[in-house]
């Protein structure tokens, strides 16, 4: 038997009976209302308009379903955020990096009106990553923003100090780097350096360089092989005036030819607006 619906709803009839194009939730509500109406008629023995309480029950049921769906959506969002804040067998940094690769992939596809919300979300994750990584880096002695990273890994270079002049670096000015450290294993041909630079969470550079070639090209006074011992460097570089304002995050990892870690450095440099 087909339910006689209100005139403003569209029902389609099929060979097997009455079929509606309404969403499933509304079909359930109409069915409940119909059952309540029939129950009311069987009790009162009349076909008069049913008590208004039935309409109130239907409205409350619909509102409850909307609230339930809203709670489920909220719980899903909280669970997604918690996933990125969770420290799980040391892979949390990789999870963050992967999430931001996805983030950068679809950033340009969002409507322009969503940029403010996107920026707020980016800042939230920036604060989250900062809080998660606290305790997993160690400041390097000296006057610089650089810290030692990968503390759980055995590294063959012990850095005594790193000084930057000026600190923080300034655009359009020379930057002098003075450093000293002790090398405990030989660095030979095949050693390499992995460099990553980000502006906020926009990845500007990810590149691998030959360590021995960099020593020669930058005229640091050393060449491969580097034997165990104490080393000092003093190098001056020019910071271009055209450097865009923002917070830059730099991470440098050096490895020997057989993939033994030599050192890991990371740091943040802020260039204010002009």
C-alpha positions in Angstrom: 0.0 0.0 0.0 1.3 3.4 -0.9 1.4 6.3 1.6 -0.3 9.4 0.4 2.4 12.0 0.7 2.0 15.8 0.8 1.5 17.5 -2.6 4.9 19.2 -2.5 6.8 15.8 -2.5 7.6 13.9 -5.6 7.0 10.1 -5.5 7.7 7.8 -8.4 5.6 4.6 -8.8 7.2 1.4 -10.0 5.7 -2.0 -10.8 6.5 -3.4 -7.4 4.8 -0.6 -5.4 5.5 3.0 -4.3 9.0 4.3 -4.5 10.1 7.8 -3.4 13.0 9.9 -4.6 13.4 11.4 -1.1 16.6 10.8 0.9 16.6 7.7 3.0 16.4 9.7 6.3 13.1 11.4 5.2 11.7 8.0 4.0 12.2 6.7 7.6 10.6 9.8 9.1 7.6 9.5 6.8 7.2 5.8 7.6 7.4 6.6 11.4 4.8 9.4 11.0 2.5 7.1 9.0 2.7 4.4 11.6 1.9 6.9 14.4 -1.0 8.2 12.4 -2.5 4.7 11.9 -1.9 4.0 15.6 -3.7 7.2 16.5 -6.7 6.2 14.3 -6.9 2.8 15.8 -7.0 4.2 19.3 -9.4 7.1 18.7 -11.5 5.4 16.0 -11.7 8.6 14.0 -10.1 10.0 10.9 -9.8 13.5 12.3 -6.5 15.4 12.2 -4.0 13.6 14.5 -2.8 15.3 17.7 -0.1 17.9 17.2 2.2 15.9 19.4 2.8 13.6 16.4 4.1 16.5 14.3 6.3 17.5 17.3 7.7 14.0 17.6 8.6 14.0 13.9 10.3 17.4 14.1 12.3 16.3 17.2 13.3 13.1 15.5 14.6 15.1 12.5 16.5 17.5 14.7 18.0 14.7 16.6 19.3 13.1 13.4 20.9 16.3 12.3 22.6 16.7 15.7 23.8 13.1 15.5 25.3 13.7 12.0 26.9 16.9 13.2 28.5 15.1 16.2 29.8 12.3 13.9 31.4 14.9 11.6 33.0 16.7 14.5 34.4 13.4 15.9 35.8 12.6 12.5 37.6 15.9 12.3 39.0 15.6 15.8 40.2 12.1 15.0 41.9 13.3 11.8 43.7 16.1 13.7 44.7 13.7 16.5 46.3 11.4 13.9 48.8 14.0 13.0 49.5 14.9 16.6 50.1 11.3 17.7 53.7 10.1 18.2 53.8 6.6 16.8 57.1 4.5 16.6 59.2 7.5 15.6 57.5 8.1 12.2 55.6 11.2 13.2 57.9 13.6 11.2 57.4 11.5 8.1 53.6 11.6 8.6 53.8 15.4 8.9 55.9 15.7 5.8 53.5 13.4 3.8 50.5 15.3 5.0 52.0 18.6 3.9 52.9 17.2 0.5 49.2 16.4 0.1 48.3 19.8 1.4 50.6 21.6 -1.1 49.2 19.5 -4.0 45.6 20.6 -3.5 46.3 24.2 -2.2 46.0 25.8 -5.6 42.7 24.0 -6.4 40.9 25.6 -3.5 38.6 28.6 -4.1 40.2 31.9 -3.3 37.7 32.6 -0.6 39.1 29.6 1.4 42.6 31.0 1.6 42.1 32.7 5.0 40.9 29.4 6.5 43.7 27.5 4.8 46.3 29.9 6.3 44.7 29.4 9.8 44.9 25.6 9.3 48.5 25.9 8.2 49.5 27.9 11.3 47.7 25.4 13.6 49.7 22.5 12.1 52.9 24.6 12.3 52.3 25.1 16.1 51.5 21.3 16.4 54.7 20.2 14.7 56.8 22.6 16.8 55.3 21.2 20.0 55.8 17.6 18.9 59.5 18.1 18.0 60.4 19.8 21.3 63.0 17.6 23.0 64.1 15.9 19.8 66.6 18.6 18.9 69.4 20.1 20.9 70.8 23.6 20.7 74.4 23.9 19.3 76.8 26.0 21.4 77.5 29.5 20.0 75.5 32.4 18.6 73.2 30.9 15.9 69.6 29.5 15.5 71.0 26.1 14.5 70.3 22.9 16.5 71.4 19.4 16.3 68.8 16.9 15.0 68.5 13.2 14.7 69.6 12.8 18.3 68.7 9.1 18.3 71.2 8.4 15.5 74.9 8.0 16.0 76.8 10.8 14.3 80.5 11.0 13.6 80.8 14.9 13.9 80.7 16.6 17.3 80.1 20.3 16.8 81.8 22.5 19.5 80.2 25.8 18.3 78.6 27.7 15.4 78.6 31.5 15.4 76.7 33.6 12.8 77.4 37.3 12.4 75.0 39.0 12.3 72.5 36.8 14.1 69.8 36.7 12.9 71.0 37.1 9.3 69.9 40.2 7.4 69.0 40.5 3.8 71.4 42.5 1.7 74.3 42.0 4.3 77.2 39.7 4.5 76.9 36.7 6.8 80.0 35.3 8.5 79.9 31.7 9.7 82.5 30.5 12.2 82.4 26.9 13.4 84.5 24.2 15.1 84.0 20.4 15.5 85.6 17.1 16.0 85.3 14.4 13.3 85.6 10.8 14.6 85.5 8.9 11.3 86.8 9.4 7.8 84.7 11.3 5.2 85.8 10.1 1.7 84.6 10.2 -1.9 80.9 9.3 -2.2 79.9 11.3 0.9 76.8 13.5 0.3 74.7 16.2 1.9 70.9 16.4 1.8 69.5 19.9 2.0 65.9 20.9 2.5 64.6 24.5 2.7 61.0 25.5 3.5 59.2 28.8 3.6 56.6 28.1 6.2 55.4 24.7 4.9 56.1 25.5 1.3 59.0 23.3 0.2 61.4 25.5 -1.7 64.4 23.2 -2.1 65.1 19.5 -1.7 68.4 18.5 -3.1 71.4 16.2 -2.6 75.0 17.5 -3.1 78.3 15.7 -3.3 80.0 16.7 0.0 83.6 16.5 -1.4 82.7 18.7 -4.4 81.1 21.3 -2.1 84.3 21.5 -0.1 86.3 22.3 -3.2 83.8 24.7 -4.8 83.3 26.8 -1.6 87.0 27.0 -1.0 86.8 26.0 2.7 90.4 25.0 2.9 89.7 21.2 3.1 89.4 18.4 0.6 88.5 14.7 0.7 89.4 12.5 2.4 88.7 14.2 5.7 90.5 12.2 8.4 89.5 12.1 12.1 90.5 15.2 13.9 89.4 18.8 14.9 88.3 21.1 12.1 87.5 24.9 12.0 85.9 26.9 9.3 85.3 30.6 8.7 83.2 31.5 5.6 81.5 34.7 4.5 78.5 34.7 2.2 76.2 37.5 0.9 72.5 37.4 1.7 70.6 38.8 -1.4 68.3 41.8 -0.9 65.6 40.0 -2.9 65.0 37.4 -0.2 61.2 37.3 0.4 60.0 37.9 3.9 58.9 34.9 6.0 60.1 32.1 8.3 62.6 29.8 6.6 63.3 26.3 8.0 66.6 24.7 6.9 67.6 21.1 7.5 71.0 19.7 6.5 72.0 16.0 6.8 75.5 14.7 5.9 76.3 11.1 5.2 79.3 9.0 4.3 79.4 7.0 1.1 78.1 3.9 3.1 75.2 6.0 4.5 76.5 6.5 8.0 75.3 9.8 9.3 77.9 12.4 9.9 75.8 15.3 11.2 72.3 16.7 11.2 71.6 20.4 11.6 68.3 22.3 11.5 67.2 25.9 12.3 64.7 28.7 11.6 65.5 32.1 10.2 63.0 34.9 10.1 63.2 37.7 7.5 60.7 40.4 8.5 58.7 42.4 5.9 60.7 45.2 4.2 
